[in-house]
Amino acid sequence: KEESETAGAEYAYPELLYHPGDDLDGRVLLDARSPSDYEKGHLPGARNLYWRSVRPAGTLVPEVAVEELCRLGVNETDSIVVYGNGDDSAYLFWVLECLGHGNLSRLDGDIETFSDLDLVQNSPEPEESNYTSTVRQGLLVNESMLDQAEGSLGVQIVDTRSSFSDYAASRISNSMYLKTS
């Protein structure tokens, strides 16, 4: 659809979205931005889990993600709200879904666009947890799975890289580009 057609459209799963000013008590806030952005200011009580830290070699390493969640005192039963800027919070949301975390939400919009938020610079010091995950294998696609899917009529490969020029320069055949915004 044209952007003007979708601008006023309702999100299909509004229960997954929180808005600035919503009551976030009892929820764990995860800031997906870089540590330097987090240190400049974050929502009160937010813990920093930089989305790139869970993919040290460029792909998700579930064990690293679980270690980070343990370090941050997150439990698998916690209600989590993820936020950040651009695609970082979407990626972290996906990581948590891959780990099988069931109670996830996302702040609707980039944190830096909300000028009326009171951001803080102090960081919580939670006790380490023993987070356990049940990796949802269907969400982790490897090269052999891509090879099998490439010719299948029942599979649509969607490229969500942040730049259309990246997609135009190199892409998987029969894939489509979709902006995450």
N, C-alpha and C positions, 0 to 999 in steps of 0.2 A: 504494500500500500504506500501511497505517497505519505510523506511525513505529516502534511497538513490533515490527512484523513485520520491518522492515528493519534494526533496531538491531544484530543479530548477523550480518547478511548479509555475505558476502564481497564485496569489490569485484571487479568483472568483469575489471579489468586490473591486478592487484596489482603487476606489474612496473613500473608507472608511479609507484608510491608508495615514498617513503623514510620512515623513521621516525627520530626522535631516537636517536642512538647508532649508527646505521648508518654504515658506512665511506663517507665522501664524498670520499676522496682521488681526485684526478684529475678531479673534476667542478667545473664553474663554478657557484657559488651566486649566484642572483639574488634579492635581497630586493625584493619588490614594494610594500613599504610606503612611506609618505611619507618625505621626507628627514628630517624631525624625529623620526619614530619610529625610523628607521634609526640616527640619531646617538645615540639613547638606549641602543642596544645591539642588536647583530646577531651572527649566527653568524660565527666567525672566517673571514676570507677572502672573505666575501660582498660583492658589489657591489650598489649600490643602483640599481635601475631602477624608479622609481615608475610604476606602471601608467597613471596619468593623464597623465604627461608625453608619452606616445606618441599621445595623442588630444587635441591642443590645441584643436580646435573641437568636441569632443564625440564625434568618430568617429575610428577608427583611421586614421593617416596612416603607411603603411608606410615612407616615406622618413625620417620622423622616428624611427621605431623603429630603422631600420638605422643612422642617425647615432648614436643613443644606444648601440647595441651596439658600434659602432666605438669610440666614446669610452671604453667600459668594457673594451675589449680582448677582446671575445668573438669567436670564430670560428665559422663555420657548421658546423664539424666537432666543436665542443666538446660534451661531455656536460653538460647543464644541469639543475640542480635548482632549482626555483622555490619560494619560500615567502613567507609573509606572514600577514595576518589577514583573515578573512572572505573576500569575493569577490575581493580584489585579486590574490591569487596565481592564482586561476582565470582571471581576465581576462588576466594576463600570459602564462600558459600558452597560452591561445587565441591571443594576439598572435604568439607564437613559432611556433605551428602554422600560422597564416596566412602567416607569412614562409617557411614550408617547412622550418623547423628540425626535423630528424628525431630527435635523441636527447634527448628531454625526459622529465623526471620532476618530481614535486611532493612536497614534504614533507607527510605526512599529518597534518593538523591545523593550528591556528593557532599561530604561534610563541610568542605570549604565554601559551598554556596549559601550556607545558612549563617548569615552575619549576626543574627540575634542569639546564637548559642553561647553559653558561658563555658568556654574551654578551660581546662586546667592543665598544669604541668606536673603535678604530683602523680606518682604511679602506685597502684595498689601492690601490696606484697602478700599475695595469697599463699596458703600452704600448698605444697605439691600434692597432686592427686595421683591416682592410679587409673587414669582414663583407659577404658578398653573400647575397642572398635570391632565392628563386623563389616569388613570392606565389602562394598557392593561392586562385585567384579564387572557387572554390565556397564558401569559408568567409567571404568578404566579401559580404554581401548589401546591395544598395542599394534605394532606394525602388521603382524600376521592377521589380526582381526580386520584391520583396514583393507588389506589385500583381498580378503574374502568379501568384505562389504562393497568394495568398489564397483563390482559388476552386478550387484544385487538390485533388483527392482524394488525390493521392500525396505531398502535402507537409504536414507538421505543424509549425506555428510554435510555438516554445517561448519563453516569456517568463521570464527568470531574474533580473529586477530584484530587488534585495535586499528590497523591501517588497511584500507582497501588496496593501497599500492602494494603491500606485502602479498595480499591475495592475488592481485593481478600479476605480480612477478613470478610467483610459484604457488601452485595449488594442486590439490588432489583432483583428478579428473572427475567430472560429474558432481563436484561439490558446489555449494552455494555460499555466498557471503551474506552475513547478517550482523549488523551493528548491535552490540550488546545494549546500547542505550535504548 
